[in-house]
């Protein structure tokens, strides 16, 4: 694969692409699991708790991306649904877990492998940007606590743009804010629907970040399973 020199702007998704959502979330959940002694309430173990969170959280975020639930709806429903799967009916506990998780998780600093090395490499030749469906206040904390913020010229979130991926409107908003032309831009993300199909439908080139090497039939400009492979493209 030859080097590409036509791009000037690189847009990154944040969660699961640069910021290691799974590792950070599991660490935060582990602290809450111990604090609230959830084994005494019927949760078998931390692994089951984490798996349940991942399943419920993904479902809620898929609904959010499809405009089926609001930001507040995610926060209200997430731990209610998780606790209910362990036959725990406790609204007060659900509210406490929700509040403390949202305070704790974004402060975790873990990044996907090679993130800093690759950003140091790319910043010399390209303008870097964040384009995320996450919420402005939460993503700001993540970027600051993981030392990512200085790398990015612009940060666009779904609530600041008024649109969310995969809508073409948010990609248009992002390149306008970056003062860029579509032909100069490429989108890197882990979600085939929101990141890859959204960018492709807008007319932007894409790099699908697929660390689990999941099989798919999507049309992507490039595909990688490790961020270090970006050095072979740019």
C-alpha positions in Angstrom: 0.0 0.0 0.0 1.5 3.3 -1.1 1.7 6.5 0.9 -1.2 8.9 0.6 -0.3 12.6 0.2 -3.6 14.1 -0.9 -5.2 14.5 2.5 -4.7 17.5 4.8 -7.3 16.7 7.5 -7.8 13.5 9.5 -10.9 13.0 11.5 -10.9 10.5 14.3 -13.8 8.9 16.3 -12.9 8.9 20.0 -14.4 6.1 21.9 -13.1 2.6 20.9 -10.9 4.2 18.3 -8.4 6.3 20.4 -9.8 6.2 23.9 -10.0 2.7 25.2 -13.6 2.7 26.2 -13.7 -1.0 27.3 -10.6 -0.8 29.5 -11.6 2.5 31.1 -15.2 1.4 31.6 -14.2 -1.9 33.1 -11.8 -0.2 35.5 -14.5 2.2 36.6 -17.1 -0.5 37.0 -14.7 -2.6 39.1 -14.4 0.3 41.6 -18.1 0.7 41.8 -18.6 -3.1 42.0 -16.4 -3.2 45.2 -17.8 0.0 46.7 -21.4 -1.1 46.6 -20.6 -4.8 47.3 -22.7 -5.9 44.5 -22.0 -9.6 45.1 -24.1 -9.3 48.3 -27.0 -8.1 46.2 -26.9 -11.1 43.7 -24.4 -10.1 41.1 -22.3 -13.2 40.5 -19.0 -11.6 39.7 -17.4 -8.6 38.1 -16.9 -10.3 34.8 -20.6 -10.9 34.5 -21.4 -7.3 35.6 -19.0 -6.0 32.9 -20.5 -8.2 30.2 -24.0 -7.1 31.1 -22.9 -3.4 31.1 -21.3 -3.8 27.7 -24.4 -5.5 26.2 -26.9 -3.0 27.7 -24.7 0.0 26.9 -24.2 -0.9 23.2 -28.0 -1.4 22.8 -28.7 2.0 24.3 -26.1 3.7 22.2 -27.4 2.0 19.1 -30.8 3.4 20.0 -29.3 6.9 20.6 -27.6 6.8 17.2 -31.0 6.0 15.6 -32.8 8.8 17.6 -34.8 6.3 19.6 -33.5 7.5 23.0 -32.1 10.7 24.4 -28.9 11.4 26.3 -30.9 11.6 29.6 -32.6 8.3 28.6 -29.3 6.5 28.4 -28.3 7.8 31.8 -31.7 6.9 33.3 -32.0 3.5 31.8 -28.5 2.1 31.7 -28.0 0.8 35.3 -31.8 0.2 35.8 -31.6 -2.4 33.0 -28.3 -3.8 34.2 -29.5 -4.3 37.8 -32.8 -5.8 36.6 -30.9 -8.5 34.8 -29.6 -9.6 38.2 -33.1 -9.3 39.7 -32.2 -6.1 41.6 -35.0 -3.5 41.9 -33.3 -0.5 43.5 -33.8 2.9 41.9 -31.6 4.6 44.4 -28.7 2.3 43.7 -29.2 2.7 40.0 -29.1 6.5 40.3 -25.9 6.3 42.5 -24.2 4.0 40.0 -25.2 6.2 37.1 -24.0 9.4 38.7 -20.7 8.0 39.9 -19.9 6.1 36.7 -20.3 9.3 34.7 -18.0 11.1 37.1 -15.4 8.3 37.3 -15.2 6.7 33.8 -14.2 9.8 31.8 -11.3 10.5 34.1 -9.6 7.2 33.1 -6.6 7.7 30.8 -6.2 4.4 29.0 -5.8 4.6 25.2 -5.8 2.1 22.4 -2.3 0.7 21.6 0.0 3.1 19.7 -2.3 6.1 20.0 0.3 8.6 21.1 3.0 7.3 18.9 0.7 7.5 15.8 -0.6 11.0 16.7 2.9 12.3 17.2 3.7 11.0 13.7 0.6 12.4 12.0 0.6 15.8 13.6 3.7 16.8 11.7 1.9 16.5 8.3 -1.8 16.8 8.9 -4.5 18.7 10.8 -6.1 16.3 13.3 -9.8 16.4 14.4 -12.2 14.6 16.6 -15.7 13.8 15.4 -17.8 11.9 18.0 -21.3 11.1 18.9 -20.3 11.4 22.5 -21.4 14.4 24.7 -19.3 17.6 24.8 -18.8 17.7 28.6 -17.9 14.0 28.9 -15.6 13.9 25.9 -13.8 17.1 27.1 -12.9 15.3 30.3 -11.7 12.2 28.4 -9.5 14.3 26.1 -7.9 16.2 28.9 -7.3 13.3 31.3 -5.8 11.1 28.6 -3.5 14.0 27.3 -5.2 13.8 23.8 -6.5 17.3 23.7 -3.4 19.1 22.4 -3.3 17.0 19.3 -6.6 18.2 17.8 -7.4 21.4 16.0 -11.2 20.9 16.4 -13.5 18.7 18.4 -17.0 18.2 17.1 -19.6 16.3 19.2 -23.1 15.4 18.3 -24.7 17.8 20.9 -22.6 20.8 19.7 -23.3 20.1 16.0 -27.0 19.4 16.5 -26.6 16.2 14.4 -25.1 12.8 15.0 -23.2 10.3 12.9 -24.1 8.8 10.4 -26.0 12.0 9.3 -24.2 13.8 6.5 -25.0 17.1 8.3 -22.5 16.4 11.1 -19.7 15.6 8.6 -20.5 18.8 6.7 -20.5 20.7 10.1 -17.1 19.2 11.0 -15.3 20.0 7.7 -16.7 23.5 7.7 -15.4 24.0 11.3 -12.1 22.6 10.2 -12.1 25.0 7.2 -11.5 22.0 4.9 -12.7 20.6 1.6 -14.2 17.1 1.5 -11.5 15.8 -0.9 -8.8 16.8 1.7 -10.4 14.7 4.5 -10.6 11.2 5.7 -12.5 9.6 8.6 -11.1 6.9 10.9 -13.5 5.0 13.2 -14.5 1.7 14.6 -18.2 1.8 13.9 -19.2 0.6 10.4 -22.6 2.3 10.5 -21.9 5.7 12.1 -18.2 6.3 11.2 -17.7 4.4 7.9 -21.1 4.4 6.2 -21.8 7.9 7.4 -18.6 9.3 6.0 -18.9 7.3 2.8 -22.4 8.5 2.2 -21.2 12.1 2.7 -18.5 11.5 0.2 -15.5 11.3 2.5 -12.8 8.6 2.3 -12.6 6.2 5.3 -10.4 4.0 7.3 -12.2 1.3 9.3 -10.5 0.5 12.6 -11.2 -3.2 13.2 -9.0 -4.4 16.0 -11.1 -7.6 16.5 -10.9 -8.4 12.8 -14.6 -8.9 12.5 -15.9 -10.0 9.1 -18.0 -7.6 7.2 -19.1 -6.6 3.7 -18.8 -2.9 4.0 -17.1 -0.8 1.4 -14.2 1.1 3.1 -11.3 3.0 1.5 -8.8 1.3 3.9 -9.0 -1.1 6.9 -6.6 -1.5 9.8 -6.6 -3.7 12.9 -3.9 -1.7 14.8 -3.4 2.1 14.8 0.3 1.6 14.1 -0.8 0.6 10.6 -1.7 4.2 9.9 2.0 4.9 9.3 1.8 2.6 6.3 -1.0 4.8 4.8 0.0 8.3 5.6 
